[in-house]
Amino acid sequence: MSSLFVIGAGFSKQANFPLGYELFPEVIQLAKERRLYTNTLKPDIDIYLQYISDTGGHRLSEDEINFEDFISYLDIEHFLWLKGSDTMTEDGNRSQLAIRNLIALALYLKLESITDADLDLYRTFVRNLEPGDLIISFNYDTLLEMVFEELGIPYRLFPTRLVNAGTFDGEVKYPEEEVVLLKVHGSIDWFDKTRFIRDKKDLRERCFDMTPRHPVFKDPSETKPNPIIDCPYFDDDPLTRIYRVSELGNYFSKASFLLESPLLISPSSNKIVYINPIRDFWYGFNRRGVGYTRMAIIGFSLPKYDEYIRQPLYHVITNYQYKDVTPLDNKKSSLVMVDFRTNEELKNDYRRSYRFVNWGKTVEHYTGFNEEAIDKIFQ
């Protein structure tokens, strides 16, 4: 028997991590402290505000900017190469790279200031998990990883542990010995090595005896990157080129913030065009849900800028609720939906977002992720 959890920003809120709309003021403040505001973010903010005024017929101040809408604007500008030769890399323009770095820095600083008491709720949650449980996380922070490692509970950051792998198939290790944590929007401590490998090969083919500049991969002794996959795997899988940095503070102390960034899929309605390095996390997801005996959605309200997620969640929730037992005749618990809603109007808005849920087979909990929510999830 195993469980499936979908977690969003509301899951980490009890440890004082910001929700999506709360990130923009922190990003702006950190940009000013690191001298990235005046010459990097401010010009694009001004252009965006003029664009909104000219196309929407109304004027906004900087304080009124919707963070997700602004990043969506930057994403379109970059993806279509509207700046022409001023486009920095395929990973993003200056403002995009700066914002990803600043989001990662803001969350890293939260982790550095976290108290022991802040972790108690998450220790309780993690202690209830079993090998084979799957967590689909939309969060960038490493709160869960911190708790897993403190408690010595085995987990992995990739879908399937293989004993061996060929070109197209592999032998799956069974039985499961780990909790599976899939961070479908990336992580503050993840870096994609693809461009570094390509640049290094290009220099070698051109007979240059030098290593490409990179704050993580050029001299790994300082940041200590390790691949997130630690078993045999398919060589051409993009996941094999994602590395997790254990000394993230050293990265922030040396990085320019304008040439590279952690692998984060920024909060934007256009994020699906940047999701390729970790797209494998969704492989076969339309079949998920059938065999789990427990399922919960925690702190994820299916916001407008994550509209693409509606389709996979529709599949998994419908699969889970279609029958009350698994194919092995194990009884399923009711779906548990956890969010923070203070009145009936807000609760109804949430229900409308998840209109495909069978609410007759669902336990609703609207006081946020807390001890009572954990009791309902694991009862």
C-alpha positions as CSV (number, residue, x, y, z in Angstrom):
1,M,0.0,0.0,0.0
2,S,1.3,3.5,-0.9
3,S,0.3,7.1,-0.8
4,L,0.3,10.0,-3.2
5,F,0.7,13.6,-2.1
6,V,0.6,16.8,-4.2
7,I,2.1,19.7,-2.3
8,G,2.2,23.4,-3.1
9,A,3.4,26.6,-1.4
10,G,0.8,26.3,1.3
11,F,2.6,23.2,2.5
12,S,5.7,25.2,3.5
13,K,3.8,28.2,4.7
14,Q,3.8,27.0,8.3
15,A,7.6,27.2,8.3
16,N,7.3,30.9,7.2
17,F,8.1,30.4,3.6
18,P,6.4,32.9,1.3
19,L,3.5,32.1,-1.0
20,G,3.9,33.0,-4.7
21,Y,2.5,36.5,-4.5
22,E,4.7,37.3,-1.5
23,L,7.9,36.6,-3.4
24,F,8.0,39.7,-5.6
25,P,8.7,42.2,-2.7
26,E,11.5,40.0,-1.4
27,V,13.0,39.6,-4.9
28,I,13.0,43.4,-5.4
29,Q,14.6,44.0,-1.9
30,L,17.3,41.4,-2.6
31,A,17.9,42.9,-6.0
32,K,18.5,46.3,-4.5
33,E,20.8,44.9,-1.9
34,R,22.9,43.1,-4.6
35,R,22.8,46.0,-7.0
36,L,20.7,44.1,-9.5
37,Y,17.8,46.4,-9.4
38,T,18.7,49.7,-11.2
39,N,20.5,48.2,-14.2
40,T,18.8,44.9,-14.6
41,L,15.3,44.6,-13.2
42,K,14.1,48.2,-13.3
43,P,14.5,48.7,-17.1
44,D,12.4,45.6,-17.8
45,I,9.8,46.6,-15.1
46,D,9.5,50.1,-16.7
47,I,9.0,48.5,-20.2
48,Y,6.5,46.1,-18.8
49,L,4.5,48.9,-17.1
50,Q,4.4,50.9,-20.3
51,Y,3.3,47.8,-22.2
52,I,0.4,47.3,-19.7
53,S,-0.6,50.9,-20.0
54,D,-0.5,50.8,-23.9
55,T,-2.3,47.5,-24.3
56,G,-4.6,47.4,-21.3
57,G,-5.6,51.0,-21.0
58,H,-4.7,51.3,-17.4
59,R,-1.6,52.3,-15.4
60,L,0.1,50.3,-12.7
61,S,2.7,51.2,-10.2
62,E,5.6,48.8,-9.5
63,D,3.9,47.8,-6.2
64,E,0.8,46.7,-8.1
65,I,2.6,44.4,-10.5
66,N,1.4,40.8,-10.5
67,F,4.6,38.8,-10.2
68,E,3.4,35.9,-12.4
69,D,2.1,38.2,-15.1
70,F,5.5,40.1,-15.2
71,I,7.5,36.8,-15.5
72,S,5.1,35.6,-18.2
73,Y,5.9,38.8,-20.1
74,L,9.6,38.1,-19.7
75,D,9.2,34.5,-20.8
76,I,7.4,35.4,-24.0
77,E,10.0,38.1,-24.7
78,H,12.8,35.5,-24.3
79,F,11.2,32.5,-25.9
80,L,10.5,34.5,-29.1
81,W,13.9,36.2,-29.0
82,L,12.2,39.6,-29.2
83,K,15.4,41.3,-28.0
84,G,17.3,39.7,-30.9
85,S,21.1,39.5,-30.2
86,D,20.5,40.9,-26.7
87,T,19.0,37.6,-25.7
88,M,21.5,36.1,-23.2
89,T,21.2,32.3,-23.5
90,E,18.6,29.7,-24.2
91,D,18.2,29.6,-20.3
92,G,16.9,33.2,-20.1
93,N,17.6,36.9,-20.4
94,R,19.3,38.9,-17.7
95,S,16.1,39.7,-15.7
96,Q,14.9,36.1,-15.9
97,L,18.2,34.7,-14.6
98,A,18.4,37.4,-11.9
99,I,14.9,36.6,-10.8
100,R,15.5,32.8,-10.6
101,N,18.7,33.5,-8.5
102,L,16.9,35.9,-6.3
103,I,14.0,33.5,-5.7
104,A,16.5,30.8,-4.8
105,L,18.4,33.2,-2.5
106,A,15.2,34.3,-0.7
107,L,14.2,30.7,0.0
108,Y,17.8,29.8,1.0
109,L,17.8,32.6,3.5
110,K,14.5,31.3,4.9
111,L,16.0,27.9,5.3
112,E,19.1,29.3,7.1
113,S,16.9,31.1,9.6
114,I,14.5,28.2,10.2
115,T,14.0,27.2,13.9
116,D,13.8,23.7,15.3
117,A,10.2,24.3,16.3
118,D,9.3,25.2,12.7
119,L,10.3,21.7,11.6
120,D,8.2,19.8,14.1
121,L,5.1,19.7,11.9
122,Y,7.2,18.4,8.9
123,R,8.9,15.8,11.1
124,T,5.5,14.4,12.0
125,F,4.5,14.3,8.3
126,V,7.7,12.6,7.2
127,R,7.6,10.0,10.0
128,N,4.2,8.9,8.6
129,L,5.6,8.2,5.1
130,E,6.5,4.7,3.8
131,P,8.8,3.5,1.1
132,G,7.0,3.8,-2.3
133,D,5.0,6.9,-1.3
134,L,5.1,9.6,-3.9
135,I,5.3,13.3,-3.3
136,I,4.7,15.6,-6.3
137,S,6.1,19.0,-5.2
138,F,5.6,22.3,-6.9
139,N,7.9,24.0,-4.3
140,Y,11.4,25.2,-4.9
141,D,12.6,25.0,-1.2
142,T,14.5,22.1,0.3
143,L,12.5,21.9,3.5
144,L,11.5,18.2,3.0
145,E,15.0,17.2,2.0
146,M,16.3,18.7,5.2
147,V,13.8,16.7,7.3
148,F,14.4,13.4,5.4
149,E,18.1,13.7,6.0
150,E,17.8,14.8,9.7
151,L,15.5,11.7,10.4
152,G,17.6,9.4,8.2
153,I,14.6,8.4,6.1
154,P,15.7,7.2,2.6
155,Y,14.3,9.2,-0.3
156,R,15.1,9.9,-3.9
157,L,14.6,12.8,-6.3
158,F,13.9,10.8,-9.5
159,P,11.0,8.5,-10.6
160,T,12.5,5.0,-10.7
161,R,15.5,3.3,-9.2
162,L,17.1,0.9,-11.7
163,V,19.4,-2.0,-11.1
164,N,20.7,-1.7,-14.6
165,A,19.8,0.3,-17.7
166,G,20.1,-0.3,-21.5
167,T,19.4,2.1,-24.3
168,F,15.7,1.9,-24.1
169,D,14.8,-0.1,-21.0
170,G,16.1,-1.1,-17.5
171,E,15.5,-3.4,-14.6
172,V,13.5,-1.8,-11.8
173,K,14.7,-2.3,-8.3
174,Y,12.0,-4.0,-6.2
175,P,10.7,-3.7,-3.5
176,E,10.7,0.0,-3.0
177,E,13.0,1.2,-0.2
178,E,12.6,5.0,-0.6
179,V,10.0,7.7,-0.5
180,V,9.9,9.4,-3.9
181,L,10.0,13.2,-4.0
182,L,9.6,14.7,-7.5
183,K,10.1,18.4,-7.7
184,V,8.3,19.2,-10.9
185,H,9.3,22.9,-10.9
186,G,12.9,22.4,-10.0
187,S,14.8,23.2,-6.8
188,I,16.9,26.0,-5.4
189,D,19.9,23.7,-5.2
190,W,19.6,22.1,-8.7
191,F,21.8,23.0,-11.7
192,D,21.6,21.7,-15.2
193,K,25.0,20.7,-16.6
194,T,23.8,20.4,-20.2
195,R,25.1,23.8,-21.5
196,F,28.4,23.4,-19.6
197,I,29.0,19.9,-21.2
198,R,28.2,21.3,-24.7
199,D,30.4,24.4,-24.3
200,K,33.3,22.2,-23.0
201,K,32.9,19.9,-26.0
202,D,32.9,22.8,-28.4
203,L,36.1,24.3,-26.9
204,R,37.8,20.9,-27.2
205,E,36.8,20.5,-30.8
206,R,38.2,23.9,-31.5
207,C,41.4,22.9,-29.8
208,F,41.1,25.4,-26.9
209,D,42.7,24.1,-23.7
210,M,40.3,25.7,-21.3
211,T,37.2,25.0,-19.2
212,P,34.0,27.0,-19.7
213,R,33.2,29.5,-16.9
214,H,30.6,28.3,-14.5
215,P,30.2,28.9,-10.7
216,V,29.2,25.3,-10.0
217,F,30.8,23.0,-12.6
218,K,34.1,24.7,-13.4
219,D,35.4,24.1,-9.9
220,P,33.1,21.7,-8.1
221,S,35.2,21.5,-5.0
222,E,33.5,24.6,-3.6
223,T,29.8,23.9,-4.2
224,K,30.0,20.1,-4.2
225,P,27.5,19.2,-6.9
226,N,26.3,15.6,-7.2
227,P,23.9,14.1,-9.8
228,I,20.3,13.7,-8.5
229,I,20.3,10.2,-10.0
230,D,22.7,7.9,-8.2
231,C,22.0,4.6,-10.0
232,P,22.3,3.2,-13.5
233,Y,20.0,5.3,-15.9
234,F,19.4,6.0,-19.5
235,D,22.3,8.0,-20.9
236,D,20.3,10.4,-23.0
237,D,17.8,11.3,-20.2
238,P,18.0,15.0,-19.3
239,L,17.6,14.1,-15.6
240,T,21.1,12.6,-15.7
241,R,22.5,16.1,-16.2
242,I,20.8,17.7,-13.2
243,Y,23.1,18.1,-10.2
244,R,22.3,19.0,-6.6
245,V,24.6,21.4,-4.9
246,S,25.3,20.7,-1.2
247,E,27.2,24.0,-0.5
248,L,24.6,26.4,-1.9
249,G,25.9,29.3,0.1
250,N,29.2,29.1,-1.8
251,Y,27.3,29.4,-5.1
252,F,25.5,32.6,-3.9
253,S,28.8,34.1,-2.8
254,K,30.5,33.8,-6.2
255,A,27.8,33.7,-8.8
256,S,27.0,36.8,-11.0
257,F,23.3,36.1,-11.0
258,L,23.1,37.1,-14.6
259,L,24.8,34.3,-16.5
260,E,23.6,31.1,-14.7
261,S,20.9,30.2,-12.3
262,P,19.5,27.2,-10.4
263,L,17.1,25.1,-12.3
264,L,13.8,26.7,-11.4
265,I,10.7,26.8,-13.6
266,S,9.7,30.4,-12.7
267,P,6.1,31.2,-11.6
268,S,4.7,32.0,-15.0
269,S,1.7,31.0,-17.1
270,N,4.3,30.1,-19.8
271,K,6.4,27.8,-17.7
272,I,5.6,24.7,-19.8
273,V,8.0,25.9,-22.5
274,Y,10.9,25.7,-20.1
275,I,10.1,22.4,-18.4
276,N,11.9,20.1,-20.8
277,P,14.9,19.2,-18.4
278,I,12.4,17.7,-15.9
279,R,9.5,16.8,-18.2
280,D,10.2,13.1,-17.4
281,F,8.6,13.6,-14.0
282,W,5.2,13.6,-15.8
283,Y,5.9,10.5,-17.9
284,G,2.9,8.1,-17.7
285,F,1.1,10.4,-15.2
286,N,-2.3,9.8,-16.8
287,R,-2.1,6.3,-15.3
288,R,-1.2,7.4,-11.8
289,G,-3.7,7.2,-8.9
290,V,-5.2,3.8,-9.5
291,G,-3.0,1.8,-7.2
292,Y,-2.6,4.2,-4.3
293,T,-4.5,3.7,-1.0
294,R,-4.1,7.3,0.2
295,M,-4.1,10.6,-1.6
296,A,-3.9,14.3,-0.4
297,I,-3.6,17.7,-2.1
298,I,-1.8,20.0,0.4
299,G,-1.5,23.8,-0.1
300,F,-1.9,23.8,-3.9
301,S,-4.9,25.9,-5.1
302,L,-4.4,25.3,-8.8
303,P,-3.6,28.9,-9.6
304,K,-4.2,30.5,-13.0
305,Y,-0.5,30.6,-13.9
306,D,-0.3,26.8,-13.3
307,E,-3.2,26.0,-15.6
308,Y,-1.2,23.3,-17.5
309,I,-1.2,21.2,-14.3
310,R,-5.0,20.9,-14.4
311,Q,-4.7,18.1,-17.0
312,P,-2.4,15.8,-15.1
313,L,-4.2,16.4,-11.8
314,Y,-7.5,15.7,-13.5
315,H,-6.1,12.3,-14.6
316,V,-4.6,11.3,-11.2
317,I,-7.6,12.4,-9.1
318,T,-10.1,10.8,-11.4
319,N,-8.1,7.6,-11.4
320,Y,-7.9,7.6,-7.6
321,Q,-11.6,8.3,-7.0
322,Y,-13.0,6.1,-9.8
323,K,-13.0,3.0,-7.6
324,D,-12.9,2.6,-3.8
325,V,-10.3,-0.2,-4.0
326,T,-7.0,-0.7,-5.8
327,P,-6.5,-3.4,-8.4
328,L,-5.2,-5.6,-5.5
329,D,-8.5,-4.9,-3.6
330,N,-6.8,-2.7,-1.0
331,K,-9.3,-0.2,0.3
332,K,-8.7,3.5,-0.5
333,S,-9.1,6.3,1.9
334,S,-11.0,9.4,1.0
335,L,-9.1,12.1,-0.9
336,V,-8.0,14.8,1.5
337,M,-7.9,18.4,0.3
338,V,-5.9,20.8,2.5
339,D,-5.9,24.6,2.0
340,F,-6.3,27.8,3.9
341,R,-9.8,29.4,3.3
342,T,-11.4,31.7,5.8
343,N,-15.0,31.9,4.5
344,E,-17.5,30.0,2.4
345,E,-16.9,32.2,-0.7
346,L,-13.2,31.4,-0.7
347,K,-14.0,27.7,-0.1
348,N,-16.4,27.7,-3.1
349,D,-13.7,29.4,-5.3
350,Y,-11.3,26.5,-4.3
351,R,-14.0,23.9,-5.1
352,R,-14.6,25.5,-8.5
353,S,-10.9,25.3,-9.3
354,Y,-11.2,21.6,-8.6
355,R,-14.6,21.1,-10.1
356,F,-13.5,17.6,-11.4
357,V,-13.1,16.3,-7.8
358,N,-15.8,14.0,-6.5
359,W,-16.5,16.0,-3.3
360,G,-18.7,13.2,-1.9
361,K,-15.5,11.1,-1.6
362,T,-13.4,13.9,-0.3
363,V,-12.4,15.2,3.2
364,E,-12.0,19.0,3.1
365,H,-9.7,20.8,5.6
366,Y,-9.5,24.6,5.4
367,T,-7.3,25.7,8.3
368,G,-4.1,25.2,6.4
369,F,-1.4,22.5,6.8
370,N,-1.3,21.7,10.5
371,E,-1.4,18.8,13.0
372,E,-5.1,18.4,12.4
373,A,-4.6,18.1,8.7
374,I,-1.9,15.4,9.3
375,D,-4.4,13.5,11.4
376,K,-7.0,13.6,8.6
377,I,-4.5,12.6,6.0
378,F,-3.1,9.6,7.8
379,Q,-6.1,8.4,9.8
